[in-house]
């Protein structure tokens, strides 16, 4: 089980990583990935690895050295401190160019999506993200238990930013990515998510999307019932209070989804009833003039009742 190390150990690790990183980049330029992959292994250690790597990666992005291999830029991007005001449009452009140039792998996709979710919460940077990169959310890579993008990606600004893209498939993928048993939704983002469920996933035609989202919430809530010990193995920051908060917030989202689903079914019932009454008022001659596909698509009250 990962444990929080004391400050002396963390500082020692930082010094070792500072010494390792230039060599890892040098070997990466020559096509040997082993040393850089070892660096990534350290970065992915809970807490201490992230704390040790973040200053190095943040400095790397501040400098924007064009000689750094694209793969390095793409894979270390989640460990930069994107909230700093030292980053600007050029920083995002440098990262985006590397992400689009490096050969696609699941590992690269995971890092790019993690960074995208972080950038979505930074109002002075997110306008510079190329549209082509937002589509990567649809790939839905598996994100690690400790993921800065998933934490920051549920803040209200991030929810609004992704919603503004106007793509329901991206929006659905985004929710499936950030709804996780490993992180509680930010309170401000919870309000935004409840609103988008009602406004973007409401109506008769959105039933398929609501079903997928409900299944995801059922999975998350089921995982949260596995017990406290399961979570501390992978994220030492979680405690019983956090798990209870997550249950409450994800439970609230499910209630909203079920309400919207019920409202859509009621609307379908009313529409079907009106159509049935309209057909009853028509004469045989009127019915013959109605296109066949309209007659076939008009549901009967009995079929609607069966759906209930």
Buried (B, 14 or more C-beta within 10 A) or exposed (E): EBEEBEEEEBEEBBEEBBEBBEEBBEBBEEEEBEBBBEBBEBBBBBBBBBBBBBBBBBBBBBEBEEEBBBBBBBBBBBBBBBEEEEBEEEBBBBBBBBBBEBEEEEBBBBBBBBBBBBBBBBEEBBEBBEEEBBBBBBBBBEBBBBBBBBBBBBBBBBBBBBBEBEBEEBBBBBBBBBBBBBBBBBEBBBEBBBBBBBEBBBBEEBBEBBEBBBEBBEBBBEBBEEEEEBBBEBBBBBEEEBBEBBBEBBEBBBEBBEBBBEBBBEEBBEBBBEBBEEBEEEEEEEEEEEEEEEEEEBBEEEEBEEEE
